[in-house]
Amino acid sequence: MWIIIGIILVLLAFAAVAWAILEQRKAAGQVADFELAKRALLNEHVDQAIQAAKKISLSGQALKEYETIQGQYSYLKKNLFAKMDQERAYAESKTAGLNVWATKSSLHRLLALTKEAAQVQASIKDGLDNLYKQNDRHHEAIRQLHDDHGKILERIEKEPETFGPSATALTTFIKEGEENYQDYRRLVEEDKAMEASEAFEALGMEAGQLTHYLQSIPLIFSKLNGQFVEQIQEIVDGQADLEKRGVIFDQQAISQSLDQIDQNRLSALSALEGLKIKEATDLQLHINDQIQALYDLLEGELTAYKRYFKQAELVQQAFDRISEQNHSLMIELAYLKGRFQLTHDEEKKQQEAAKEIADLVEGQKEVSAALADKTMTYSQACQRQEKWLTIFAEMDQEQVALYKQIEGFQPALKSAKAHSAESISQLKDLKRSLERRDLPGLPQIFLDHFFALSDEMTRLDDAVNASQVDLDGVQRQLNIVSSDLDTLEEEAKVVAEQADLAVTLLQYSSRYAENSKMQQTLQEAQRDFDENYDYAKVIDQIKPVLNELEPEAYARLVANQDPMTL
């Protein structure tokens, strides 16, 4: 069994070696084919074609394309062919062994390099073909332009309205171009390739210039001497028509703009005369902008004229409103200042607003007079209107706020009087409530607070009944009375609670009168109760002694106290 397996393995190994030898021989043939392919690429005579292309006149885009072709050819020779040689040598070395996979991988790389080289060479050939075709077209264009020189000169002579002041310089330029063309032909006939190439390049530039002149000059001159002149006249006529309708313009500004346009137009014509196309074009564009600005000015003043009269009604309505507001404020303040102290510059604010209103009236008169004298445009008048409307809106808010402030004077005084009367009533009720408790008297500190509050209430009553009421002072006095009354009510409640507890402690502790310490304490406490009305001190005296004799008695008595109401 093992012998059979061994024989099979030997046969398989022999077959593998035989397959590898056959594949490597096949690969060796393919390597030789790649060498033939490279020679085929070299036989395309690309080098000679590139060298020949140097002899044609190259300029502008053609020169850039030629430089690209040179770069591609350099890449083909120095890079791709070198890599192909290196890879072919490597593949050839691998065919001598049995590593089929390494050989195949090298052949794949060699194939990719060969395809890339073929593509680059094809691109170079296409580029050269295009370069020659472009050169032919260039030559044909220059020849055709040369053939048309006579027709162009005839056109310039017969159509002065087309070329304007540039006719003389343009004629001279064409004639000089004809002389240059004849010089070029002579150099070609004399087989002076280098000089001919330079002359041809110059002819190409001249041809481009001539084409540019022939295309640009008629358009520029048509605008300068036709369209712009018509537009300027249209502006002048339009201004006169609008002035008849009542529209006002800044004559000096328009005159200066028209003068500047005329100066620029003459400068552009002068630039055309010297074939300075860029300068003429720039001036043309600037003139176009200046003319458009004048059109915009006419339209803007017409729009302002219409807007002024539409806004006039809004201005009058707003003016009437703030005037009426100010008059109402004046009457109301005249009445109130006989009853109240105006402590927040209310009258001053009204008077300042009245002065501002008077200034606005003068401003409106000035604008009307300026429009009548035509020393102000309607666009300027509209700006003044818009400023007035802004001022009116601000004054409206300020006067409404002031009116709301002063219209609260009477309700505030009425409320203050009511609070004053209520506070006096509460104080009297508090006094009667304490009197009903049949106390021997009230603590001195409470009485001090009571009489102090009475004085504050008197001052409040005087303030609310003054001939000229100071509402700020009244409000401050109200705050003082309200706060002090709340405090006094709390103190009264405390006094009543302490008095009740003191009575309870005196009565309850009398059961321990046989105790000498308690007896002495009761005597002192009764004296403080009857003579000093210091109920808190009575509690402080009895509490510790009672807690010694009956520890839970004081807490129980406090817990059993009825809630205090006055």
BAKOL-693381 format. One record per residue (C-alpha): x, y, z; residue in three letters. Coordinates in nm, 4 decimals. Layout:
<pts>
- X_Y_Z_ALA;
...
</pts>
This chain:
<pts>
- 0.0000_0.0000_0.0000_MET;
- 0.2689_0.2462_0.1028_TRP;
- 0.4694_0.1569_-0.2082_ILE;
- 0.1737_0.2471_-0.4323_ILE;
- 0.1269_0.5798_-0.2551_ILE;
- 0.4960_0.6562_-0.2919_GLY;
- 0.4858_0.5756_-0.6634_ILE;
- 0.1837_0.8077_-0.7038_ILE;
- 0.3577_1.0900_-0.5219_LEU;
- 0.6703_1.0504_-0.7362_VAL;
- 0.4585_1.0572_-1.0510_LEU;
- 0.2770_1.3683_-0.9306_LEU;
- 0.6050_1.5428_-0.8509_ALA;
- 0.7409_1.4484_-1.1921_PHE;
- 0.4231_1.5826_-1.3573_ALA;
- 0.4477_1.9108_-1.1601_ALA;
- 0.8106_1.9592_-1.2596_VAL;
- 0.7291_1.8841_-1.6214_ALA;
- 0.4392_2.1375_-1.6104_TRP;
- 0.6626_2.3994_-1.4531_ALA;
- 0.9337_2.3467_-1.7176_ILE;
- 0.6759_2.3825_-1.9965_LEU;
- 0.5259_2.6979_-1.8408_GLU;
- 0.8670_2.8575_-1.7901_GLN;
- 0.9653_2.7862_-2.1571_ARG;
- 0.6377_2.9469_-2.2640_LYS;
- 0.7092_3.2445_-2.0391_ALA;
- 1.0591_3.2798_-2.1875_ALA;
- 0.8955_3.3163_-2.5302_GLY;
- 0.6602_3.5828_-2.3923_GLN;
- 0.9556_3.7748_-2.2480_VAL;
- 1.1108_3.7799_-2.5967_ALA;
- 0.7788_3.9079_-2.7356_ASP;
- 0.7909_4.2044_-2.4914_PHE;
- 1.1375_4.2875_-2.6187_GLU;
- 0.9979_4.2950_-2.9743_LEU;
- 0.7106_4.5168_-2.8552_ALA;
- 0.9548_4.7674_-2.7057_LYS;
- 1.1543_4.7748_-3.0321_ARG;
- 0.8296_4.8392_-3.2181_ALA;
- 0.7620_5.1364_-2.9917_LEU;
- 1.1140_5.2659_-3.0538_LEU;
- 1.0674_5.2327_-3.4292_ASN;
- 0.7817_5.4852_-3.4326_GLU;
- 1.0338_5.7678_-3.5035_HIS;
- 0.8744_5.9827_-3.2334_VAL;
- 1.2070_6.1409_-3.1497_ASP;
- 1.2503_6.2705_-3.5064_GLN;
- 0.8918_6.4032_-3.5078_ALA;
- 0.9466_6.5958_-3.1842_ILE;
- 1.2703_6.7430_-3.3158_GLN;
- 1.0933_6.8413_-3.6388_ALA;
- 0.8164_7.0149_-3.4407_ALA;
- 1.0753_7.2584_-3.3054_LYS;
- 1.1053_7.4068_-3.6530_LYS;
- 0.7449_7.5279_-3.6663_ILE;
- 0.6522_7.8612_-3.5095_SER;
- 0.5374_7.7909_-3.1589_LEU;
- 0.3721_8.0478_-2.9347_SER;
- 0.0983_8.0762_-2.6763_GLY;
- -0.1052_7.7575_-2.6288_GLN;
- 0.0922_7.5739_-2.9005_ALA;
- 0.4123_7.6271_-2.7044_LEU;
- 0.2507_7.4921_-2.3874_LYS;
- 0.1263_7.1841_-2.5751_GLU;
- 0.4748_7.1243_-2.7178_TYR;
- 0.6270_7.1433_-2.3706_GLU;
- 0.3692_6.8866_-2.2517_THR;
- 0.4642_6.6538_-2.5365_ILE;
- 0.8329_6.6879_-2.4460_GLN;
- 0.7530_6.5971_-2.0873_GLY;
- 0.5579_6.2880_-2.1972_GLN;
- 0.8416_6.1761_-2.4251_TYR;
- 1.0973_6.2236_-2.1503_SER;
- 0.8795_6.0148_-1.9153_TYR;
- 0.8496_5.7424_-2.1827_LEU;
- 1.2247_5.7157_-2.2467_LYS;
- 1.3703_5.7729_-1.9022_LYS;
- 1.1059_5.6088_-1.6905_ASN;
- 0.8812_5.3592_-1.8662_LEU;
- 1.1414_5.2054_-2.1001_PHE;
- 1.3892_5.1745_-1.8116_ALA;
- 1.1270_5.0012_-1.5959_LYS;
- 1.0385_4.7694_-1.8871_MET;
- 1.4055_4.6702_-1.9311_ASP;
- 1.4395_4.6096_-1.5596_GLN;
- 1.1211_4.4034_-1.5382_GLU;
- 1.2062_4.2051_-1.8552_ARG;
- 1.5484_4.1132_-1.7126_ALA;
- 1.3823_4.0035_-1.3872_TYR;
- 1.1244_3.7908_-1.5722_ALA;
- 1.3954_3.6370_-1.7867_GLU;
- 1.5917_3.5390_-1.4767_SER;
- 1.2814_3.3783_-1.3267_LYS;
- 1.2196_3.1640_-1.6375_THR;
- 1.5456_2.9806_-1.5618_ALA;
- 1.3939_2.8361_-1.2436_GLY;
- 1.0704_2.6588_-1.1545_LEU;
- 0.8917_2.9489_-0.9717_ASN;
- 0.6024_2.9765_-1.2187_VAL;
- 0.4031_3.2150_-0.9985_TRP;
- 0.6846_3.4693_-0.9664_ALA;
- 0.7360_3.4570_-1.3442_THR;
- 0.3659_3.5099_-1.4187_LYS;
- 0.3514_3.8042_-1.1730_SER;
- 0.6520_3.9654_-1.3435_SER;
- 0.4924_3.9118_-1.6872_LEU;
- 0.1737_4.0856_-1.5641_HIS;
- 0.3757_4.3863_-1.4492_ARG;
- 0.5640_4.3912_-1.7785_LEU;
- 0.2354_4.3822_-1.9715_LEU;
- 0.1002_4.6791_-1.7669_ALA;
- 0.4179_4.8793_-1.8343_LEU;
- 0.4011_4.8008_-2.2058_THR;
- 0.0357_4.9110_-2.2256_LYS;
- 0.1151_5.2339_-2.0417_GLU;
- 0.4100_5.3014_-2.2752_ALA;
- 0.1867_5.2425_-2.5796_ALA;
- -0.0753_5.4811_-2.4393_GLN;
- 0.1831_5.7522_-2.3667_VAL;
- 0.3286_5.7161_-2.7159_GLN;
- -0.0185_5.7334_-2.8696_ALA;
- -0.0859_6.0519_-2.6689_SER;
- 0.2436_6.1987_-2.7941_ILE;
- 0.1526_6.1190_-3.1560_LYS;
- -0.1948_6.2709_-3.1139_ASP;
- -0.0396_6.5791_-2.9573_GLY;
- 0.2053_6.6192_-3.2445_LEU;
- -0.0728_6.5751_-3.4995_ASP;
- -0.2816_6.8371_-3.3227_ASN;
- 0.0181_7.0703_-3.3004_LEU;
- 0.0763_7.0477_-3.6761_TYR;
- -0.2923_7.0969_-3.7483_LYS;
- -0.3007_7.3968_-3.5140_GLN;
- 0.0087_7.5361_-3.6863_ASN;
- -0.1587_7.4895_-4.0219_ASP;
- -0.4706_7.6676_-3.9011_ARG;
- -0.2570_7.9479_-3.7594_HIS;
- -0.0731_7.9894_-4.0892_HIS;
- -0.3991_7.9819_-4.2785_GLU;
- -0.5552_8.2435_-4.0507_ALA;
- -0.2578_8.4762_-4.0936_ILE;
- -0.2569_8.4228_-4.4695_ARG;
- -0.6304_8.4833_-4.4842_GLN;
- -0.5956_8.7986_-4.2768_LEU;
- -0.3182_8.9143_-4.5094_HIS;
- -0.5439_8.8501_-4.8074_ASP;
- -0.8200_9.0535_-4.6376_ASP;
- -0.6010_9.3559_-4.5607_HIS;
- -0.7261_9.5368_-4.8692_GLY;
- -1.0896_9.4782_-4.7840_LYS;
- -1.0340_9.5885_-4.4255_ILE;
- -0.8629_9.9114_-4.5335_LEU;
- -1.1447_9.9784_-4.7787_GLU;
- -1.4015_9.9229_-4.5028_ARG;
- -1.2214_10.1588_-4.2669_ILE;
- -1.2168_10.4255_-4.5350_GLU;
- -1.5844_10.3840_-4.6296_LYS;
- -1.7212_10.3452_-4.2746_GLU;
- -1.5742_10.6282_-4.0637_PRO;
- -1.8806_10.6076_-3.8364_GLU;
- -1.7777_10.2517_-3.7453_THR;
- -1.4165_10.3092_-3.6397_PHE;
- -1.4287_10.6783_-3.5448_GLY;
- -1.1023_10.8399_-3.4324_PRO;
- -0.9128_10.5081_-3.4471_SER;
- -0.9305_10.4897_-3.8296_ALA;
- -0.5940_10.6558_-3.8937_THR;
- -0.3996_10.4532_-3.6353_ALA;
- -0.5753_10.1335_-3.7418_LEU;
- -0.4865_10.1952_-4.1086_THR;
- -0.1248_10.2513_-4.0118_THR;
- -0.1222_9.9335_-3.8034_PHE;
- -0.2573_9.7271_-4.0963_ILE;
- -0.0037_9.8664_-4.3395_LYS;
- 0.2795_9.7936_-4.0981_GLU;
- 0.1404_9.4423_-4.0603_GLY;
- 0.1507_9.3992_-4.4383_GLU;
- 0.5160_9.5018_-4.4420_GLU;
- 0.5913_9.2561_-4.1609_ASN;
- 0.4144_8.9805_-4.3565_TYR;
- 0.6254_9.0480_-4.6621_GLN;
- 0.9396_9.0372_-4.4452_ASP;
- 0.8248_8.7000_-4.3122_TYR;
- 0.7711_8.5654_-4.6665_ARG;
- 1.1183_8.6805_-4.7635_ARG;
- 1.2757_8.5022_-4.4651_LEU;
- 1.0888_8.1836_-4.5573_VAL;
- 1.2115_8.2024_-4.9180_GLU;
- 1.5665_8.2624_-4.7942_GLU;
- 1.5267_7.9508_-4.5729_ASP;
- 1.6086_8.1433_-4.2558_LYS;
- 1.4089_7.9196_-4.0254_ALA;
- 1.4960_8.0843_-3.6925_MET;
- 1.4269_8.4407_-3.8100_GLU;
- 1.1134_8.3238_-3.9924_ALA;
- 0.9850_8.1546_-3.6783_SER;
- 1.0317_8.4744_-3.4752_GLU;
- 0.8700_8.6820_-3.7492_ALA;
- 0.5783_8.4406_-3.7668_PHE;
- 0.5267_8.4624_-3.3927_GLU;
- 0.5194_8.8415_-3.4197_ALA;
- 0.2696_8.8135_-3.7073_LEU;
- 0.0521_8.5905_-3.4900_GLY;
- 0.0486_8.8509_-3.2163_MET;
- -0.0294_9.1250_-3.4682_GLU;
- -0.3093_8.9164_-3.6167_ALA;
- -0.4600_8.8653_-3.2733_GLY;
- -0.4346_9.2383_-3.2044_GLN;
- -0.5942_9.3265_-3.5370_LEU;
- -0.8798_9.0825_-3.4778_THR;
- -0.9288_9.2328_-3.1296_HIS;
- -0.9285_9.5865_-3.2738_TYR;
- -1.1783_9.4986_-3.5459_LEU;
- -1.4129_9.3367_-3.2930_GLN;
- -1.3779_9.5852_-3.0064_SER;
- -1.3452_9.9293_-3.1661_ILE;
- -1.6851_9.9366_-3.3448_PRO;
- -1.8624_9.8259_-3.0249_LEU;
- -1.6828_10.0791_-2.8047_ILE;
- -1.7213_10.3650_-3.0521_PHE;
- -2.0889_10.2830_-3.1016_SER;
- -2.1463_10.3192_-2.7275_LYS;
- -1.9343_10.6325_-2.6890_LEU;
- -2.0676_10.8200_-2.9896_ASN;
- -2.4138_10.6680_-3.0108_GLY;
- -2.5724_10.4973_-2.7144_GLN;
- -2.4166_10.7188_-2.4462_PHE;
- -2.4995_11.0414_-2.6322_VAL;
- -2.8604_10.9283_-2.6699_GLU;
- -2.8801_10.8281_-2.3039_GLN;
- -2.7378_11.1610_-2.1875_ILE;
- -2.9952_11.3453_-2.3943_GLN;
- -3.2642_11.1162_-2.2559_GLU;
- -3.1512_11.2026_-1.9024_ILE;
- -3.1559_11.5772_-1.9768_VAL;
- -3.5018_11.5541_-2.1348_ASP;
- -3.6274_11.3314_-1.8529_GLY;
- -3.5020_11.5733_-1.5899_GLN;
- -3.6781_11.8652_-1.7622_ALA;
- -4.0023_11.6666_-1.7881_ASP;
- -3.9926_11.5633_-1.4224_LEU;
- -3.9184_11.9201_-1.3125_GLU;
- -4.2334_12.0336_-1.4943_LYS;
- -4.4259_11.7797_-1.2843_ARG;
- -4.2785_11.9274_-0.9660_GLY;
- -3.9844_11.6962_-0.8988_VAL;
- -3.6789_11.8792_-0.7614_ILE;
- -3.3177_11.7874_-0.8403_PHE;
- -2.9764_11.8880_-0.7149_ASP;
- -2.8798_12.0808_-1.0253_GLN;
- -2.5169_12.1189_-0.9276_GLN;
- -2.4719_11.7442_-0.8634_ALA;
- -2.6356_11.6513_-1.1963_ILE;
- -2.4302_11.9097_-1.3875_SER;
- -2.1093_11.7826_-1.2317_GLN;
- -2.2023_11.4225_-1.3204_SER;
- -2.2809_11.5168_-1.6816_LEU;
- -1.9554_11.7114_-1.7103_ASP;
- -1.7607_11.4153_-1.5738_GLN;
- -1.9342_11.1799_-1.8175_ILE;
- -1.8466_11.4097_-2.1075_ASP;
- -1.4825_11.4288_-1.9948_GLN;
- -1.4619_11.0508_-1.9657_ASN;
- -1.6256_11.0089_-2.3064_ARG;
- -1.3692_11.2400_-2.4694_LEU;
- -1.0876_11.0570_-2.2882_SER;
- -1.2231_10.7239_-2.4165_ALA;
- -1.2365_10.8596_-2.7736_LEU;
- -0.8786_10.9796_-2.7330_SER;
- -0.7785_10.6308_-2.6104_ALA;
- -0.9458_10.4794_-2.9200_LEU;
- -0.7509_10.7178_-3.1390_GLU;
- -0.4299_10.5693_-2.9939_GLY;
- -0.5688_10.2112_-3.0123_LEU;
- -0.5607_10.1894_-2.6286_LYS;
- -0.8456_9.9421_-2.6156_ILE;
- -0.8188_9.8485_-2.2472_LYS;
- -0.8162_10.2115_-2.1374_GLU;
- -1.1120_10.2877_-2.3642_ALA;
- -1.2992_9.9820_-2.2356_THR;
- -1.2422_10.0764_-1.8721_ASP;
- -1.3657_10.4296_-1.9371_LEU;
- -1.6650_10.2946_-2.1262_GLN;
- -1.7637_10.0749_-1.8326_LEU;
- -1.7166_10.3665_-1.5931_HIS;
- -1.9338_10.5922_-1.8111_ILE;
- -2.1986_10.3239_-1.8239_ASN;
- -2.2022_10.3133_-1.4414_ASP;
- -2.2197_10.6949_-1.4232_GLN;
- -2.5137_10.7062_-1.6635_ILE;
- -2.6917_10.4313_-1.4725_GLN;
- -2.6372_10.6297_-1.1507_ALA;
- -2.8093_10.9300_-1.3120_LEU;
- -3.1011_10.7129_-1.4240_TYR;
- -3.1252_10.5833_-1.0676_ASP;
- -3.1139_10.9416_-0.9406_LEU;
- -3.4059_11.0484_-1.1635_LEU;
- -3.6070_10.7440_-1.0635_GLU;
- -3.5188_10.7907_-0.6964_GLY;
- -3.6297_11.1555_-0.6923_GLU;
- -3.9560_11.0692_-0.8689_LEU;
- -4.0214_10.7945_-0.6133_THR;
- -3.9342_11.0359_-0.3293_ALA;
- -4.1702_11.2971_-0.4770_TYR;
- -4.4590_11.0505_-0.4621_LYS;
- -4.3600_10.9159_-0.1224_ARG;
- -4.3333_11.2644_0.0299_TYR;
- -4.7007_11.3437_-0.0293_PHE;
- -4.8096_10.9978_0.0853_LYS;
- -4.6103_11.0372_0.4069_GLN;
- -4.7313_11.3933_0.4612_ALA;
- -5.0658_11.2653_0.5905_GLU;
- -4.8964_11.0218_0.8285_LEU;
- -4.6705_11.3008_0.9543_VAL;
- -4.9691_11.5296_1.0149_GLN;
- -5.1639_11.2580_1.1961_GLN;
- -4.8674_11.1785_1.4192_ALA;
- -4.8058_11.5492_1.4817_PHE;
- -5.1700_11.6105_1.5736_ASP;
- -5.1614_11.3170_1.8126_ARG;
- -4.8537_11.4276_2.0079_ILE;
- -4.9761_11.7899_2.0091_SER;
- -5.3109_11.6832_2.1536_GLU;
- -5.1340_11.4621_2.4064_GLN;
- -4.9115_11.7483_2.5175_ASN;
- -5.2058_11.9858_2.5516_HIS;
- -5.3959_11.7324_2.7618_SER;
- -5.0887_11.6827_2.9796_LEU;
- -5.0550_12.0577_3.0306_MET;
- -5.4201_12.0908_3.1444_ILE;
- -5.3988_11.7840_3.3701_GLU;
- -5.0720_11.8979_3.5280_LEU;
- -5.2107_12.2490_3.5810_ALA;
- -5.4938_12.0923_3.7819_TYR;
- -5.2791_11.8382_3.9660_LEU;
- -5.0045_12.0756_4.0744_LYS;
- -5.2649_12.2593_4.2848_GLY;
- -5.3302_11.9375_4.4758_ARG;
- -5.0018_11.7434_4.4535_PHE;
- -4.6308_11.8035_4.4753_GLN;
- -4.4822_11.7134_4.1345_LEU;
- -4.1590_11.5532_4.2482_THR;
- -4.0573_11.3687_3.9290_HIS;
- -4.0182_11.6636_3.6888_ASP;
- -4.3579_11.5901_3.5358_GLU;
- -4.4161_11.9539_3.4438_GLU;
- -4.0615_11.9890_3.3096_LYS;
- -4.1063_11.6834_3.0867_LYS;
- -4.4305_11.8268_2.9476_GLN;
- -4.2681_12.1621_2.8799_GLN;
- -3.9654_12.0034_2.7130_GLU;
- -4.1990_11.8025_2.4899_ALA;
- -4.3917_12.1213_2.4080_ALA;
- -4.0664_12.2924_2.3052_LYS;
- -3.9689_11.9927_2.0922_GLU;
- -4.3105_12.0039_1.9255_ILE;
- -4.2587_12.3733_1.8541_ALA;
- -3.9158_12.2929_1.7044_ASP;
- -4.0758_12.0266_1.4852_LEU;
- -4.3276_12.2828_1.3619_VAL;
- -4.0400_12.5101_1.2649_GLU;
- -3.8670_12.2163_1.0973_GLY;
- -4.1764_12.1462_0.8898_GLN;
- -4.1956_12.5103_0.7889_LYS;
- -3.8282_12.5054_0.6872_GLU;
- -3.8789_12.1965_0.4702_VAL;
- -4.1895_12.3437_0.3059_SER;
- -4.0045_12.6685_0.2363_ALA;
- -3.6997_12.4813_0.0983_ALA;
- -3.9211_12.2752_-0.1324_LEU;
- -4.0960_12.5921_-0.2497_ALA;
- -3.7568_12.7537_-0.3180_ASP;
- -3.6309_12.4283_-0.4739_LYS;
- -3.3247_12.4300_-0.2479_THR;
- -3.4109_12.0851_-0.1118_MET;
- -3.4897_11.7663_-0.3016_THR;
- -3.7838_11.5446_-0.2161_TYR;
- -3.5474_11.2609_-0.1213_SER;
- -3.3955_11.4908_0.1423_GLN;
- -3.7447_11.5962_0.2513_ALA;
- -3.8442_11.2290_0.2868_CYS;
- -3.5438_11.1714_0.5098_GLN;
- -3.6626_11.4560_0.7311_ARG;
- -4.0139_11.3084_0.7351_GLN;
- -3.8827_10.9679_0.8391_GLU;
- -3.6791_11.1310_1.1155_LYS;
- -3.9915_11.3156_1.2353_TRP;
- -4.1948_10.9955_1.2373_LEU;
- -3.9294_10.8312_1.4524_THR;
- -3.9349_11.1291_1.6929_ILE;
- -4.3156_11.1270_1.6985_PHE;
- -4.3210_10.7575_1.7908_ALA;
- -4.0732_10.8138_2.0748_GLU;
- -4.2630_11.1189_2.2044_MET;
- -4.5910_10.9289_2.1850_ASP;
- -4.4512_10.6552_2.4086_GLN;
- -4.3006_10.9065_2.6525_GLU;
- -4.6162_11.1190_2.6796_GLN;
- -4.8430_10.8168_2.7173_VAL;
- -4.6151_10.6907_2.9951_ALA;
- -4.6248_11.0327_3.1650_LEU;
- -5.0026_11.0500_3.1379_TYR;
- -5.0406_10.7027_3.2876_LYS;
- -4.8130_10.8141_3.5676_GLN;
- -5.0096_11.1270_3.6585_ILE;
- -5.3536_10.9761_3.6058_GLU;
- -5.2705_10.7486_3.8960_GLY;
- -5.2282_11.0434_4.1362_PHE;
- -5.5956_11.0699_4.2412_GLN;
- -5.6522_10.6939_4.2809_PRO;
- -5.3242_10.6702_4.4707_ALA;
- -5.4304_10.9494_4.7085_LEU;
- -5.7723_10.7941_4.7574_LYS;
- -5.6115_10.4581_4.8306_SER;
- -5.3644_10.6230_5.0703_ALA;
- -5.6477_10.7917_5.2600_LYS;
- -5.8317_10.4628_5.2821_ALA;
- -5.5206_10.2882_5.4123_HIS;
- -5.4621_10.5697_5.6603_SER;
- -5.8177_10.5485_5.7925_ALA;
- -5.7968_10.1706_5.8069_GLU;
- -5.4659_10.1843_5.9959_SER;
- -5.6115_10.4267_6.2515_ILE;
- -5.9104_10.2004_6.2898_SER;
- -5.6883_9.8941_6.3361_GLN;
- -5.4848_10.0746_6.6016_LEU;
- -5.8012_10.1729_6.7881_LYS;
- -5.9316_9.8167_6.7635_ASP;
- -5.6023_9.6869_6.8964_LEU;
- -5.6187_9.9274_7.1909_LYS;
- -5.9793_9.8327_7.2717_ARG;
- -5.8931_9.4628_7.2482_SER;
- -5.6189_9.5029_7.5089_LEU;
- -5.8402_9.7156_7.7311_GLU;
- -6.1075_9.4428_7.7295_ARG;
- -5.8591_9.1996_7.8793_ARG;
- -5.8754_9.3916_8.2123_ASP;
- -5.5013_9.4047_8.2540_LEU;
- -5.3519_9.6173_8.5340_PRO;
- -5.1434_9.7932_8.2689_GLY;
- -4.9229_9.7472_7.9622_LEU;
- -4.5425_9.7075_7.9433_PRO;
- -4.3549_10.0313_7.8869_GLN;
- -4.1784_9.9109_7.5737_ILE;
- -4.5116_9.8229_7.4151_PHE;
- -4.6505_10.1629_7.5091_LEU;
- -4.3447_10.3313_7.3532_ASP;
- -4.4081_10.1460_7.0275_HIS;
- -4.7804_10.2206_7.0466_PHE;
- -4.7351_10.5948_7.0853_PHE;
- -4.4603_10.6012_6.8223_ALA;
- -4.7006_10.4376_6.5786_LEU;
- -4.9704_10.6854_6.6789_SER;
- -4.7315_10.9674_6.5877_ASP;
- -4.6552_10.8020_6.2503_GLU;
- -5.0271_10.7691_6.1828_MET;
- -5.0743_11.1363_6.2654_THR;
- -4.8002_11.2254_6.0183_ARG;
- -4.9670_10.9990_5.7567_LEU;
- -5.3017_11.1640_5.8148_ASP;
- -5.1428_11.5059_5.7821_ASP;
- -4.9648_11.3973_5.4623_ALA;
- -5.2789_11.2669_5.2887_VAL;
- -5.4769_11.5756_5.3894_ASN;
- -5.2072_11.8311_5.3026_ALA;
- -5.2923_12.1171_5.0666_SER;
- -5.0266_11.9801_4.8269_GLN;
- -4.9799_11.6095_4.8688_VAL;
- -4.6365_11.4542_4.8260_ASP;
- -4.7326_11.1102_4.7005_LEU;
- -4.3801_10.9769_4.7389_ASP;
- -4.3755_11.0938_5.1008_GLY;
- -4.7238_10.9492_5.1544_VAL;
- -4.6144_10.6157_5.0143_GLN;
- -4.3066_10.6098_5.2366_ARG;
- -4.5251_10.6959_5.5396_GLN;
- -4.7742_10.4257_5.4398_LEU;
- -4.4938_10.1697_5.4261_ASN;
- -4.3694_10.2758_5.7703_ILE;
- -4.7186_10.2637_5.9263_VAL;
- -4.8040_9.9322_5.7634_SER;
- -4.4799_9.7708_5.8818_SER;
- -4.5007_9.9186_6.2329_ASP;
- -4.8679_9.8205_6.2662_LEU;
- -4.7898_9.4599_6.1791_ASP;
- -4.5090_9.4641_6.4356_THR;
- -4.7309_9.6212_6.7051_LEU;
- -5.0044_9.3656_6.6453_GLU;
- -4.7523_9.0878_6.6979_GLU;
- -4.6248_9.2615_7.0143_GLU;
- -4.9825_9.3041_7.1425_ALA;
- -5.0505_8.9377_7.0879_LYS;
- -4.7302_8.8491_7.2760_VAL;
- -4.8238_9.0829_7.5655_VAL;
- -5.1709_8.9261_7.5905_ALA;
- -5.0277_8.5734_7.5806_GLU;
- -4.7669_8.6587_7.8442_GLN;
- -5.0292_8.8247_8.0682_ALA;
- -5.2602_8.5225_8.0500_ASP;
- -4.9725_8.2824_8.1203_LEU;
- -4.8511_8.5039_8.4069_ALA;
- -5.2002_8.4958_8.5672_VAL;
- -5.2152_8.1189_8.5254_THR;
- -4.8691_8.0720_8.6820_LEU;
- -4.9511_8.2998_8.9790_LEU;
- -5.2719_8.1123_9.0471_GLN;
- -5.1259_7.7634_8.9975_TYR;
- -4.8080_7.8309_9.1970_SER;
- -5.0027_7.9596_9.4973_SER;
- -5.0601_7.5953_9.5988_ARG;
- -4.6908_7.5849_9.6845_TYR;
- -4.7064_7.9033_9.8928_ALA;
- -4.5833_7.7195_10.2027_GLU;
- -4.2513_7.6764_10.0228_ASN;
- -4.0344_7.9662_10.1305_SER;
- -3.8639_8.0043_9.7947_LYS;
- -4.1914_7.9948_9.6084_MET;
- -4.3456_8.2324_9.8575_GLN;
- -4.0744_8.4906_9.8013_GLN;
- -4.0922_8.4391_9.4224_THR;
- -4.4678_8.4883_9.4213_LEU;
- -4.4379_8.8102_9.6185_GLN;
- -4.1847_8.9557_9.3740_GLU;
- -4.3791_8.8286_9.0746_ALA;
- -4.7081_8.9738_9.2012_GLN;
- -4.5406_9.3112_9.2478_ARG;
- -4.4013_9.3045_8.8926_ASP;
- -4.7459_9.2024_8.7658_PHE;
- -4.9424_9.4709_8.9538_ASP;
- -4.6978_9.7595_8.9443_GLU;
- -4.4520_9.7131_8.6589_ASN;
- -4.6802_9.5231_8.4170_TYR;
- -4.3763_9.3156_8.3230_ASP;
- -4.5554_8.9919_8.2449_TYR;
- -4.2533_8.8350_8.0756_ALA;
- -4.0509_8.8868_8.3930_LYS;
- -4.3258_8.7227_8.6001_VAL;
- -4.2995_8.4139_8.3800_ILE;
- -3.9199_8.4105_8.4000_ASP;
- -3.9364_8.4327_8.7838_GLN;
- -4.1920_8.1577_8.8457_ILE;
- -4.0892_7.9096_8.5727_LYS;
- -3.7601_7.7762_8.7279_PRO;
- -3.9030_7.7498_9.0814_VAL;
- -4.2159_7.5711_8.9622_LEU;
- -4.0054_7.3317_8.7508_ASN;
- -3.8105_7.2411_9.0652_GLU;
- -4.1265_7.1696_9.2639_LEU;
- -4.3248_7.0123_8.9811_GLU;
- -4.1026_6.9415_8.6770_PRO;
- -4.3765_6.8984_8.4123_GLU;
- -4.6157_7.1625_8.5412_ALA;
- -4.4886_7.4583_8.3353_TYR;
- -4.4931_7.2677_8.0059_ALA;
- -4.8411_7.1385_8.0764_ARG;
- -4.9740_7.4857_8.1619_LEU;
- -4.8249_7.6290_7.8388_VAL;
- -4.9769_7.3459_7.6345_ALA;
- -5.3180_7.4070_7.7903_ASN;
- -5.3182_7.7793_7.7042_GLN;
- -5.6055_7.8783_7.4736_ASP;
- -5.5077_8.0196_7.1298_PRO;
- -5.4714_8.3957_7.1479_MET;
- -5.7036_8.6197_6.9442_THR;
- -5.7294_8.9968_6.9712_LEU;
</pts>
